[in-house]
């Protein structure tokens, strides 16, 4: 199975600086996206740090160990790299007053033969487009999502909430952070979208699906998503990564199934 990647960020129409960062290494099939937060340029620093760190450290490990590594091994490597990146950002924020309070969301994908491991922290998202049907495969770590889960508000009411940007987890804010990781079976033709809330706050899932299904080439699809978010207001920075799976999917190894049940049923 082969994977085609496209990635791009955009400042949007309101912000003067871009605090979203992306990193892609197609040689080991890693995609990383982060949406920074903090004063001055601190959010940009935090998101850049986590993307650069994970691409370098996890990429190096995958290059050396991936052929014989189990999915459980890859998950542990993802956790270790994110933990180390979190400590680096936390220490930088506490040692430099300019960076005080900085942090970042994170969504991280490692694509393997027939499956993808997706880890996330905060409200940056991953979606899967399969046979024309778009499905969100991450669940936001946000106050808004907790209110929806508790039945306090409906998803329809959430679209008009003032609490959209209040995350309950972020990289670098505390000395420890838990990344939620799930594994998903890949089918040939699947397209995976990773994005910051600059896209998902501006466009509904139905609008995202319409844009994606009306374009064939990933560069055109990604550019159209960003253009649509800007037309809708462009109130935040926009980051997009698209990954298309092509070719025959290998049957997942037996070791995949217990991990799959511990993660996602999808």
C-alpha distance (Angstrom), angle and dihedral (degrees) to the residues before:
residue distance angle dihedral
X1 . . .
X2 3.79 . .
X3 3.80 129.2 .
X4 3.80 128.3 -146.3
X5 3.82 117.0 -156.5
X6 3.80 135.1 -158.4
X7 3.81 125.1 175.4
X8 3.78 136.3 174.0
X9 3.81 141.9 155.3
X10 3.80 129.4 -154.5
X11 3.80 130.4 -167.0
X12 3.80 93.0 -136.5
X13 3.79 126.8 -141.5
X14 3.81 101.8 -71.5
X15 3.81 110.1 36.8
X16 3.80 121.7 75.6
X17 3.81 95.6 -153.2
X18 3.80 133.9 40.3
X19 3.81 116.8 -123.3
X20 3.82 94.8 172.1
X21 3.80 117.9 100.0
X22 3.80 133.8 -173.3
X23 3.79 135.4 -171.2
X24 3.79 127.9 -173.3
X25 3.80 128.6 -178.4
X26 3.78 108.5 -177.0
X27 3.81 91.7 -178.8
X28 3.81 89.6 72.6
X29 3.83 97.4 18.8
X30 3.81 99.2 -114.6
X31 3.79 124.8 150.5
X32 3.82 122.8 -175.6
X33 3.80 128.8 -177.6
X34 3.81 128.3 178.8
X35 3.81 136.4 178.5
X36 3.80 111.5 -155.7
X37 3.78 129.7 -147.6
X38 3.78 132.9 -166.3
X39 3.79 141.7 83.1
X40 3.80 127.0 -60.3
X41 3.82 106.9 -5.2
X42 3.80 94.3 -30.9
X43 3.80 94.4 111.1
X44 3.78 90.1 53.2
X45 3.81 89.6 50.2
X46 3.82 93.5 50.1
X47 3.81 95.5 47.4
X48 3.79 91.8 45.0
X49 3.79 92.2 49.2
X50 3.79 95.2 52.0
X51 3.81 93.8 45.8
X52 3.80 94.3 47.0
X53 3.80 93.3 44.3
X54 3.79 95.7 49.5
X55 3.79 94.6 43.5
X56 3.82 90.6 51.4
X57 3.80 101.8 39.1
X58 3.80 101.5 33.6
X59 3.79 90.4 38.9
X60 3.79 90.7 54.1
X61 3.80 92.2 48.5
X62 3.80 93.5 47.5
X63 3.79 92.0 48.5
X64 3.80 90.6 54.0
X65 3.80 102.0 34.9
X66 3.81 109.9 20.0
X67 3.82 100.7 95.7
X68 3.79 92.0 62.4
X69 3.79 99.3 26.0
X70 3.78 121.8 112.2
X71 3.79 121.5 -137.7
X72 3.78 87.8 -105.4
X73 3.81 89.3 55.6
X74 3.80 90.6 51.0
X75 3.80 91.7 48.8
X76 3.82 90.7 51.7
X77 3.82 90.3 49.1
X78 3.81 89.8 50.5
X79 3.81 90.9 50.6
X80 3.81 93.0 48.3
X81 3.80 93.4 48.8
X82 3.80 92.7 47.8
X83 3.80 91.4 46.7
X84 3.81 90.9 51.7
X85 3.81 91.7 46.7
X86 3.79 90.4 48.4
X87 3.82 91.7 53.4
X88 3.80 91.8 47.3
X89 3.81 92.0 52.9
X90 3.82 92.4 42.7
X91 3.81 91.7 51.0
X92 3.81 92.2 46.7
X93 3.80 90.8 50.3
X94 3.80 91.3 51.2
X95 3.80 96.8 44.7
X96 3.82 99.3 45.5
X97 3.84 118.3 52.6
X98 3.81 89.6 -154.7
X99 3.80 89.4 63.8
X100 3.82 97.7 41.9
X101 3.79 111.8 142.2
X102 3.77 96.2 8.7
X103 3.78 120.7 149.0
X104 3.77 141.9 144.9
X105 3.76 144.4 -144.5
X106 3.78 118.2 -121.2
X107 3.78 139.9 -157.8
X108 3.79 116.5 -179.2
X109 3.80 128.8 -177.3
X110 3.80 129.9 -171.7
X111 3.80 112.4 -168.9
X112 3.79 118.2 -151.8
X113 3.79 135.3 170.0
X114 3.79 104.0 -59.6
X115 3.81 98.9 -12.4
X116 3.78 144.3 54.2
X117 3.79 129.5 -145.1
X118 3.80 111.3 -144.6
X119 3.80 122.1 -168.7
X120 3.78 124.5 -179.6
X121 3.79 143.9 176.5
X122 3.81 121.9 -170.4
X123 3.79 127.2 -5.6
X124 3.78 104.1 -42.7
X125 3.79 105.5 115.8
X126 3.78 147.1 -145.5
X127 3.81 123.2 -150.1
X128 3.80 133.4 -177.2
X129 3.80 124.0 -145.5
X130 3.81 110.0 -159.2
X131 3.81 124.5 168.8
X132 3.80 90.4 -17.5
X133 3.82 94.5 -51.1
X134 3.82 119.2 115.7
X135 3.81 118.8 -151.5
X136 3.80 129.0 179.8
X137 3.82 106.4 -130.9
X138 3.80 98.2 -174.7
X139 3.79 127.2 62.0
X140 3.79 117.6 -140.0
X141 3.80 119.3 -110.3
X142 3.79 92.6 -141.7
X143 3.77 141.8 121.1
X144 3.78 88.8 -115.7
X145 3.81 92.7 56.0
X146 3.81 90.4 48.1
X147 3.81 89.6 52.9
X148 3.81 90.4 50.1
X149 3.82 91.7 48.0
X150 3.82 90.5 49.5
X151 3.80 91.7 50.9
X152 3.82 92.7 -118.0
X153 3.79 91.9 125.3
X154 3.79 135.0 10.2
X155 3.82 124.2 -119.1
X156 3.81 87.2 -109.8
X157 3.81 91.3 55.2
X158 3.80 90.0 45.7
X159 3.80 90.0 65.4
X160 3.82 88.6 69.0
X161 3.82 98.4 38.6
X162 3.80 123.2 125.1
X163 3.83 90.0 -144.1
X164 3.80 97.9 71.3
X165 3.78 96.3 118.3
X166 3.82 100.8 44.0
X167 3.81 105.2 110.6
X168 3.79 123.2 -168.2
X169 3.82 94.7 -154.3
X170 3.79 131.0 36.9
X171 3.80 136.9 163.8
X172 3.81 114.7 -106.2
X173 3.80 99.4 12.5
X174 3.82 94.7 100.9
X175 3.79 132.3 19.4
X176 3.81 90.8 -106.8
X177 3.79 130.3 38.1
X178 3.80 131.2 175.1
X179 3.80 118.2 -133.7
X180 3.80 115.2 -153.1
X181 3.80 109.8 -137.5
X182 3.80 130.5 -172.3
X183 3.78 134.1 171.4
X184 3.79 125.1 -135.7
X185 3.77 132.2 -168.3
X186 3.80 113.4 -118.2
X187 3.80 125.3 -140.2
X188 3.78 124.2 -163.9
X189 3.80 109.3 -92.9
X190 3.81 95.0 29.4
X191 3.80 114.8 140.0
X192 3.80 117.9 -155.9
X193 3.80 120.5 -156.6
X194 3.80 122.8 -161.7
X195 3.80 115.4 -174.3
X196 3.77 146.3 162.8
X197 3.80 121.8 -120.7
X198 3.79 88.4 -98.6
X199 3.80 84.2 81.3
X200 3.82 102.7 32.1
X201 3.84 93.8 46.5
X202 3.80 91.6 51.5
X203 3.80 98.8 43.5
X204 3.78 131.5 41.7
X205 3.79 119.2 -129.9
X206 3.81 88.2 -105.2
X207 3.81 90.9 54.6
X208 3.81 92.1 47.1
X209 3.80 89.5 50.4
X210 3.80 92.3 49.2
X211 3.80 92.2 52.2
X212 3.80 93.3 46.6
X213 3.79 96.8 46.2
X214 3.81 92.8 48.3
X215 3.83 93.4 59.5
X216 3.77 129.7 60.3
X217 3.81 105.5 -170.5
X218 3.80 117.0 69.0
X219 3.84 95.6 -134.5
X220 3.81 90.8 53.5
X221 3.79 90.7 44.7
X222 3.80 93.8 50.3
X223 3.80 93.6 45.6
X224 3.81 90.6 49.0
X225 3.82 92.0 51.4
X226 3.81 91.2 52.4
X227 3.80 92.4 44.8
X228 3.81 90.9 50.6
X229 3.83 91.7 50.4
X230 3.80 90.0 50.9
X231 3.81 92.6 47.5
X232 3.83 87.5 52.2
X233 3.80 90.0 56.2
X234 3.80 107.3 -73.3
X235 3.80 90.4 -134.7
X236 3.81 94.2 163.2
X237 3.78 140.6 25.6
X238 3.80 112.9 -75.7
X239 3.81 125.5 -142.0
X240 3.79 124.3 -178.9
X241 3.80 133.3 -179.8
X242 3.81 119.9 -179.7
X243 3.80 124.4 -169.8
X244 3.79 124.6 -175.1
X245 3.82 121.4 -163.1
X246 3.80 117.0 -146.4
X247 3.80 134.0 177.3
X248 3.77 134.8 29.0
X249 3.79 116.3 -27.7
X250 3.79 113.7 -133.9
X251 3.82 116.7 -132.5
X252 3.82 108.6 -96.5
X253 3.82 115.4 -107.2
X254 3.78 118.9 -102.5
X255 3.80 89.3 -110.4
X256 3.81 88.0 63.9
X257 3.78 95.7 68.2
X258 3.83 101.6 66.6
X259 3.81 90.1 45.8
X260 3.78 89.6 48.2
X261 3.79 91.6 55.5
X262 3.79 90.5 49.1
X263 3.78 89.5 52.0
X264 3.78 124.9 30.5
X265 3.78 129.4 -19.6
X266 3.79 90.3 -143.9
